Amino acid sequence: MTSPPLRLGPVDAGEVLTLQRAAYVPEARAHGDLDLPPLLETFEQAKDALGDPACFAWGIREAGRLVASVRIVVDGEAGLVGRLIVAPDRQGHGLGSSLLLAAEAATPPTVTVFRLFTGDRSVGPLRMYAKLGYVETHRTPEAHYELVHFEKPRVRSTGPVR
């Protein structure tokens, strides 16, 4: 049974790091770069990031197992989305999309825009971000590939229609 998204913190760092490594190895292979920052992040760095008051981290559990997580760091009016990960055996079931939308909705109201990036060979994420309303803004070179940068304005609810 899948849990609703729940807030993650420093106590979840080990589990997040394990999931992160499992999720990023296929991305590293696709991009020919085993030195991706998510694969090099240490336990202490993950613990510090999850304890940062500007970082809003969310996860989804199935039968107690963490199967997806995401971090959004609030930087002024921007929500910087990072480390959106889904366990390899659970990819393609909508967990990433539903988690990202829930995390966007749960960020502080001061956030007016969401920004993220992914590698140009990340076919699934590229498709998902476009489907969720993210628009490519630019690309930057990185080793043997490009990082694709996206932006999405925050959608505000106007309340019930009368």
C-alpha positions as CSV (number, residue, x, y, z in Angstrom):
1,M,0.0,0.0,0.0
2,T,1.3,3.4,-1.0
3,S,1.4,6.2,1.6
4,P,0.5,9.7,0.9
5,P,3.5,12.0,0.6
6,L,5.2,12.5,3.9
7,R,7.8,15.0,5.1
8,L,11.4,13.7,5.3
9,G,14.1,14.9,7.6
10,P,17.7,14.2,8.8
11,V,16.6,10.9,10.4
12,D,15.7,9.6,6.8
13,A,19.1,10.5,5.3
14,G,20.4,6.9,5.1
15,E,17.3,5.6,3.4
16,V,17.2,8.6,1.1
17,L,20.8,8.1,0.1
18,T,20.3,4.4,-0.6
19,L,17.3,5.1,-2.8
20,Q,19.2,8.0,-4.5
21,R,22.1,5.8,-5.4
22,A,19.9,3.1,-6.8
23,A,17.9,5.6,-8.9
24,Y,20.9,7.5,-10.2
25,V,23.1,4.6,-11.4
26,P,21.0,4.1,-14.6
27,E,21.1,7.9,-15.2
28,A,24.9,7.9,-14.7
29,R,25.2,5.0,-17.2
30,A,23.0,6.8,-19.8
31,H,25.1,9.9,-19.5
32,G,28.5,8.2,-19.3
33,D,29.2,10.0,-16.1
34,L,29.6,8.1,-12.8
35,D,30.5,11.3,-11.0
36,L,27.0,12.7,-10.9
37,P,26.6,14.8,-7.6
38,P,23.8,12.6,-6.3
39,L,26.1,9.6,-6.5
40,L,28.9,11.4,-4.7
41,E,26.7,12.9,-1.9
42,T,27.8,11.6,1.5
43,F,25.6,10.6,4.4
44,E,26.5,13.8,6.3
45,Q,25.7,16.0,3.3
46,A,22.3,14.3,2.8
47,K,21.6,14.7,6.6
48,D,22.6,18.3,6.5
49,A,20.5,19.0,3.3
50,L,17.4,17.3,4.8
51,G,17.9,19.3,8.0
52,D,18.2,22.7,6.2
53,P,15.1,24.8,7.1
54,A,15.0,26.0,3.4
55,C,14.8,22.4,2.2
56,F,11.4,20.8,2.0
57,A,11.9,17.1,1.4
58,W,9.0,14.7,0.7
59,G,8.8,10.9,0.2
60,I,6.4,8.1,-0.6
61,R,6.5,4.8,1.2
62,E,5.1,1.4,0.2
63,A,4.8,-1.2,2.9
64,G,7.2,0.9,5.0
65,R,9.8,1.1,2.2
66,L,10.8,4.5,0.8
67,V,10.2,4.3,-2.9
68,A,10.3,7.9,-4.0
69,S,11.6,11.3,-2.7
70,V,12.1,14.8,-3.8
71,R,13.7,18.0,-2.3
72,I,12.6,21.5,-3.0
73,V,14.9,24.3,-1.7
74,V,13.3,27.7,-1.3
75,D,15.5,30.4,-2.6
76,G,13.6,33.7,-2.5
77,E,10.6,33.3,-4.8
78,A,12.0,30.2,-6.5
79,G,11.5,26.6,-5.5
80,L,14.6,24.7,-6.7
81,V,13.5,21.1,-7.3
82,G,16.2,18.5,-6.9
83,R,16.8,14.8,-6.3
84,L,13.5,13.7,-7.6
85,I,14.0,9.9,-7.4
86,V,12.0,6.8,-7.7
87,A,13.1,3.2,-6.9
88,P,14.1,1.5,-10.2
89,D,11.5,-1.2,-9.7
90,R,8.7,1.4,-9.1
91,Q,9.5,3.8,-12.0
92,G,6.8,4.3,-14.6
93,H,3.9,4.1,-12.2
94,G,3.3,7.8,-11.7
95,L,5.0,8.1,-8.3
96,G,7.4,10.8,-9.4
97,S,4.7,12.9,-11.0
98,S,2.3,12.6,-8.0
99,L,5.1,13.3,-5.5
100,L,6.4,16.3,-7.4
101,L,2.9,17.8,-7.7
102,A,2.3,17.3,-4.0
103,A,5.6,18.8,-3.1
104,E,5.0,21.8,-5.2
105,A,1.6,22.3,-3.5
106,A,3.2,22.0,-0.1
107,T,5.9,24.6,-0.6
108,P,5.5,28.0,1.2
109,P,3.2,30.5,-0.6
110,T,6.2,32.8,-1.2
111,V,7.4,30.5,-4.0
112,T,6.1,31.7,-7.3
113,V,8.2,29.6,-9.7
114,F,9.7,26.2,-9.7
115,R,13.1,25.4,-11.4
116,L,14.9,22.2,-12.1
117,F,17.3,20.5,-14.5
118,T,18.1,17.1,-15.8
119,G,20.5,15.5,-18.2
120,D,19.6,15.5,-21.9
121,R,19.6,11.7,-22.0
122,S,17.0,11.4,-19.2
123,V,14.2,10.4,-21.5
124,G,11.6,9.6,-18.9
125,P,12.1,12.7,-16.7
126,L,12.3,15.0,-19.8
127,R,8.9,13.7,-20.9
128,M,7.4,13.9,-17.3
129,Y,8.5,17.5,-16.7
130,A,7.0,18.7,-20.0
131,K,3.8,16.8,-19.1
132,L,3.7,18.6,-15.7
133,G,3.9,22.0,-17.3
134,Y,7.7,22.6,-17.0
135,V,9.1,24.6,-20.0
136,E,12.7,24.3,-21.1
137,T,14.6,27.6,-20.6
138,H,18.1,26.8,-21.6
139,R,20.8,24.1,-21.8
140,T,24.3,24.1,-20.3
141,P,27.2,21.8,-21.3
142,E,28.3,19.2,-18.8
143,A,31.0,16.6,-19.7
144,H,29.7,14.6,-22.7
145,Y,26.1,15.8,-22.4
146,E,23.9,18.8,-21.7
147,L,21.9,19.8,-18.7
148,V,18.3,20.8,-19.7
149,H,16.9,23.5,-17.4
150,F,13.2,23.9,-16.9
151,E,10.9,26.4,-15.2
152,K,7.2,26.3,-14.2
153,P,5.2,29.2,-12.7
154,R,3.3,28.2,-9.6
155,V,-0.4,27.6,-10.2
156,R,-2.5,29.4,-7.6
157,S,-5.9,28.2,-6.7
158,T,-8.5,30.9,-7.0
159,G,-10.9,29.1,-4.7
160,P,-14.3,27.7,-5.6
161,V,-16.1,28.9,-8.7
162,R,-19.3,30.8,-7.9
